[in-house]
Amino acid sequence: MGVICSRQKDKTRENNSYAQMLKMYSGGYNTQEGKCELIGTRYCEKIDKQEMTLDQVINDIVEYTKWHYLEKEHVQFCWLSLHLALGLCYQYNIKNKATVRALLLELLPYSRGIDMGLFMRDLLHYEDLSPNNEMVKKAFYCLHFAAGFKIDLNNKTTEKLFKGPSKIVYRELVHADYCHYLDVPIGHPTLLMTQSTIMDTHIGQQSIVLACESLKPEVVLILLQHGVSPLGRTMEQLLATLGAVDVMAGAGITMMDAPKDIVMECLTYCLRVIRTITLRFTGQTFGDVEAGIANTVYYVKAGAERIIPSHHWKSPCPLKHLCRCEIRDLLLQSDNLPDGISKLPGLTEELKNYVNIMS
């Protein structure tokens, strides 16, 4: 029985188009990137001639990476191969969420988080983030499919994403049943590709924290519009800059020397998607940690509360803002954020912009 299964497996590998192309173009290229680029060109020719469908191509690439993922000498090429598949989806403007999201999910273990190259690298690099800028179109393409994408945080997935101290830093995710893809920390794409990297000590930053630390309020706004949550570390670091006390001691970069107006702009955007927050004007106690409220309370100096509108922490919150938060939550849970905002019936353009946290 085992021999039969082995023969069937070998036959499947022989029929895999990606394995065949790798064998065909095994020599003549100094870089793995160059080999991937050539194979991508050949695949485009086959797709355009209708010799293969894009689904067949993607299935063969993913199948190949699953065969060789655990082989150290093939890890980097498997990672590049998945990016090739994602690039083909972008080139042919694939709109099927299941197809693209399957690739986004396959990429997670290679970086122990979201691959920086998917969207954050370009969003942080380019000043012009308008839809007309060709340089950021692929970033928005990936961001579109990542928005509203829930991933199951079963034990196997959690073990792949969180190691060592990251289990403590992201304990709320470690113990969650699921989370949204965009709330997973940004990983390091060479974690599984270099022997010198100490994988278990790496702590990734969530995309919105990275945007705040990079002083990019426009990127913060884009991420929030796509459903990223600012609660937790993001708010802690913003408040650490604007008046909080010892919230993130010894855990990553703070922004104490950052221009206050830019940090305040980031905070303003974050507050547009938060109903209320709990402020404490005394230091965190051991009892707070024991009670499990450390992730829901923000500790600030007396007087620092002036930076936060009172309706976010003290007086009743405006009904209009509560409605916005509720609508956005419903759209996020139904996988319709942010595109679903434009389809909301009975709302003026002004109100749609308000729901889309433009004001």
C-alpha positions in Angstrom: 0.0 0.0 0.0 2.8 2.4 0.9 4.6 1.6 -2.4 1.5 2.4 -4.4 1.0 5.7 -2.6 4.7 6.6 -3.2 4.4 5.9 -6.9 1.2 8.0 -7.1 3.0 10.8 -5.4 6.0 10.6 -7.8 3.6 10.6 -10.7 1.9 13.7 -9.4 5.2 15.4 -9.1 6.1 14.5 -12.6 2.9 16.0 -13.9 3.4 19.3 -12.0 4.0 22.0 -14.5 6.1 24.1 -12.1 8.4 21.2 -11.4 8.7 20.6 -15.1 9.6 24.2 -15.8 12.2 24.2 -13.1 13.8 21.2 -14.6 13.6 22.7 -18.1 15.3 26.0 -16.9 17.6 24.5 -14.3 20.7 26.2 -15.6 21.8 29.6 -16.9 20.5 31.8 -14.1 22.6 33.2 -11.3 19.7 34.2 -9.1 16.5 32.5 -8.0 14.7 35.7 -8.7 15.8 35.5 -12.4 14.6 32.0 -12.7 11.2 32.9 -11.2 10.9 35.8 -13.6 11.6 33.6 -16.6 9.1 30.9 -15.5 6.5 33.7 -14.9 7.0 34.9 -18.5 6.5 31.3 -19.8 3.4 30.9 -17.7 1.9 34.1 -19.1 2.5 32.8 -22.6 0.7 29.5 -21.8 -2.2 31.4 -20.2 -2.5 33.8 -23.1 -2.5 30.9 -25.6 -5.1 29.1 -23.4 -2.7 26.1 -22.9 -3.2 26.4 -19.2 -5.6 28.3 -16.9 -4.3 30.6 -14.2 -6.0 28.3 -11.6 -3.9 25.4 -12.8 -0.7 27.5 -12.7 -1.4 28.6 -9.1 -2.4 25.1 -7.9 0.9 23.7 -9.3 3.0 26.4 -7.7 1.4 26.0 -4.3 1.6 22.3 -4.6 5.3 22.5 -5.3 6.0 24.8 -2.3 4.1 22.4 0.0 6.4 19.6 -1.2 9.6 21.5 -0.5 8.7 24.0 2.3 10.6 22.1 5.0 13.8 21.7 2.9 16.2 24.5 3.9 17.8 24.8 0.5 14.4 25.4 -1.1 12.7 27.7 1.4 13.7 30.9 -0.3 12.7 29.7 -3.7 9.3 28.5 -2.3 8.8 32.0 -0.9 9.6 33.6 -4.2 7.3 31.1 -6.0 4.3 32.2 -3.9 5.1 35.8 -4.7 5.2 34.8 -8.4 1.7 33.3 -8.0 0.5 36.4 -6.3 2.1 38.5 -9.0 0.2 36.6 -11.7 -3.1 37.1 -9.9 -2.4 40.9 -9.9 -1.3 40.9 -13.5 -4.5 39.1 -14.6 -6.6 41.2 -12.2 -8.0 38.1 -10.4 -10.9 39.2 -8.1 -11.7 35.9 -6.5 -11.1 36.3 -2.8 -10.6 32.6 -2.1 -7.8 32.4 -4.7 -5.8 35.4 -3.5 -6.4 34.8 0.2 -5.1 31.3 -0.1 -1.8 32.7 -1.3 -1.7 35.3 1.5 -2.2 32.5 4.0 0.5 30.3 2.5 3.0 33.2 2.8 2.5 33.8 6.6 4.8 31.0 7.9 7.7 32.2 5.8 7.9 35.5 7.6 6.3 34.5 10.9 3.7 37.2 10.1 2.6 39.4 7.2 5.2 39.7 4.5 6.5 43.3 4.5 6.6 43.3 0.7 2.9 42.7 0.3 1.8 46.3 0.9 3.6 48.0 3.8 7.0 48.5 2.1 5.4 50.5 -0.8 2.9 52.3 1.4 5.7 53.6 3.6 8.1 54.3 0.8 6.0 56.4 -1.7 4.5 59.8 -0.9 1.8 59.6 -3.5 -0.7 57.0 -2.2 -3.5 57.9 -4.7 -5.1 55.1 -6.7 -3.6 56.6 -9.9 0.0 55.9 -8.8 1.1 52.8 -10.6 3.8 52.2 -8.0 1.3 51.4 -5.2 -1.4 49.7 -7.1 -0.2 46.2 -6.3 0.0 47.2 -2.6 -3.6 48.3 -2.6 -4.5 45.1 -4.5 -3.0 42.9 -1.7 -4.5 45.2 1.0 -8.0 44.9 -0.6 -7.9 41.1 -0.2 -6.4 41.2 3.2 -9.1 43.5 4.5 -11.8 41.5 6.3 -9.9 38.2 6.0 -10.4 36.2 9.1 -7.8 33.5 9.8 -8.3 30.6 12.2 -5.8 30.7 15.0 -5.7 27.0 15.7 -2.8 25.6 17.6 -0.9 24.8 14.4 -1.2 28.3 13.0 -0.4 30.0 16.2 2.8 27.9 16.7 4.0 28.9 13.2 3.4 32.6 13.8 4.4 33.2 17.4 7.6 32.1 19.0 9.4 33.0 22.2 8.7 36.5 23.5 6.2 37.2 20.8 3.9 34.9 22.5 3.9 37.3 25.5 3.7 40.5 23.4 0.8 39.2 21.4 -0.8 37.1 24.0 -4.3 38.3 23.1 -3.8 36.9 19.6 -2.2 33.7 20.9 -5.3 32.9 23.0 -7.8 34.1 20.4 -9.8 31.7 18.2 -9.4 33.8 15.2 -8.1 37.3 14.2 -8.2 39.5 11.1 -5.3 39.0 8.8 -4.3 42.7 9.0 -3.9 42.5 12.8 -1.2 39.9 12.5 2.3 41.4 13.1 4.5 42.2 10.1 7.1 39.4 9.9 10.6 39.2 8.6 10.8 37.5 5.2 14.3 36.0 5.8 13.4 34.2 9.0 13.4 30.8 7.5 16.0 31.5 4.9 19.2 32.3 6.9 20.7 30.1 9.5 22.2 33.1 11.3 18.7 34.5 12.2 17.5 33.6 15.7 13.9 33.0 14.7 12.5 32.6 18.2 13.6 36.0 19.5 12.1 38.0 16.6 9.1 40.2 17.6 7.2 41.6 14.6 5.4 45.0 14.6 1.8 45.2 13.6 1.3 47.2 10.4 -0.4 50.2 12.1 2.2 50.4 14.8 4.9 50.5 12.1 3.0 53.2 10.3 2.8 55.3 13.5 6.5 54.8 14.2 7.3 55.8 10.7 5.3 59.0 11.2 3.0 58.2 8.3 -0.5 59.4 9.3 -1.8 58.9 5.7 -0.8 55.2 5.9 -2.4 54.9 9.4 -5.7 56.3 7.8 -5.5 53.8 5.0 -5.0 50.8 7.3 -7.8 51.9 9.6 -10.1 52.3 6.6 -9.4 48.6 5.7 -10.3 47.4 9.2 -7.1 47.4 11.2 -7.6 47.7 14.9 -5.7 50.4 16.7 -6.4 49.0 20.2 -3.6 47.6 22.2 0.0 48.4 21.3 -0.9 51.2 18.8 -2.8 53.3 21.3 -0.2 52.5 24.0 2.6 53.9 21.8 0.7 56.9 20.7 -0.2 57.8 24.3 3.4 57.0 25.4 4.4 59.8 23.1 1.7 62.2 24.1 1.6 61.7 27.8 1.3 58.1 29.1 3.5 56.6 31.8 5.7 53.5 31.4 3.3 51.6 29.2 5.8 49.9 26.9 8.9 49.9 29.1 11.7 48.0 27.4 9.4 46.7 24.7 10.3 48.2 21.3 10.8 51.7 20.0 8.8 54.6 21.3 8.3 57.9 19.6 9.2 60.3 22.4 11.1 62.6 20.1 8.6 62.5 17.3 6.8 65.7 16.1 3.8 66.0 18.3 1.5 67.3 15.6 2.1 64.2 13.4 1.6 61.8 16.3 -1.6 63.7 17.2 -2.8 63.3 13.7 -2.3 59.5 14.0 -4.1 59.5 17.3 -7.0 61.5 15.8 -7.5 58.9 13.0 -7.3 56.0 15.5 -10.0 57.6 17.7 -12.4 57.7 14.7 -12.8 53.9 14.9 -12.9 53.6 18.7 -16.1 54.0 20.7 -14.6 54.6 24.1 -11.4 53.9 26.0 -10.6 53.5 29.7 -8.0 55.8 31.2 -6.3 55.4 34.5 -4.3 58.2 36.1 -2.2 56.0 38.4 0.4 53.5 37.5 -0.5 49.9 36.6 -0.7 47.6 39.5 0.0 43.9 39.9 -3.7 43.5 40.6 -4.5 45.0 37.2 -2.3 42.3 35.5 -3.9 39.6 37.6 -7.4 40.8 36.7 -6.5 40.7 33.0 -7.3 44.3 32.3 -3.8 45.4 31.2 -4.8 45.3 27.5 -7.9 47.4 27.9 -6.7 50.2 30.2 -4.4 53.0 29.2 -2.3 54.7 32.0 -1.7 58.4 31.5 -0.3 61.2 33.6 -2.8 63.6 35.2 -3.5 66.3 32.7 -2.6 64.2 29.7 -6.2 63.4 29.2 -6.6 66.8 27.5 -5.2 65.3 24.3 -8.2 62.9 24.1 -11.7 64.3 23.5 -13.8 63.8 26.7 -16.5 61.8 24.9 -14.0 59.0 24.2 -13.4 58.4 27.9 -15.6 60.4 30.1 -18.8 62.0 28.9 -21.4 60.2 26.7 -20.2 59.5 23.1 -22.1 61.2 20.3 -24.7 59.0 18.7 -23.3 59.8 15.2 -19.9 58.4 16.1 -21.4 55.3 17.8 -23.4 54.6 14.6 -20.3 55.0 12.5 -18.4 52.5 14.7 -21.4 50.0 14.6 -21.7 50.2 10.8 -18.0 49.7 10.3 -18.0 46.7 12.7 -20.9 45.1 10.8 -19.2 45.7 7.5 -15.9 44.3 8.8 -17.6 41.1 10.2 -19.4 40.6 6.9 -16.2 41.1 4.9 -17.4 44.2 3.2 -15.0 46.9 4.4 -14.2 49.3 3.0 -15.9 48.6 -0.4 -19.4 48.1 1.2 -19.5 51.8 2.4 -20.2 53.0 -1.1 -23.2 50.6 -1.4 -24.9 51.7 1.8 -28.4 52.9 0.9 -29.9 56.2 2.0 -26.6 57.9 2.9 -25.3 61.1 1.4 -21.7 61.3 0.1 -20.9 63.3 3.2 -22.1 60.6 5.5 -20.4 57.9 3.5 -17.1 59.8 3.8 -17.8 60.1 7.6 -18.3 56.3 7.8 -15.1 55.9 5.9 -13.4 58.0 8.6 -12.5 60.8 6.2 -13.8 63.3 8.8 
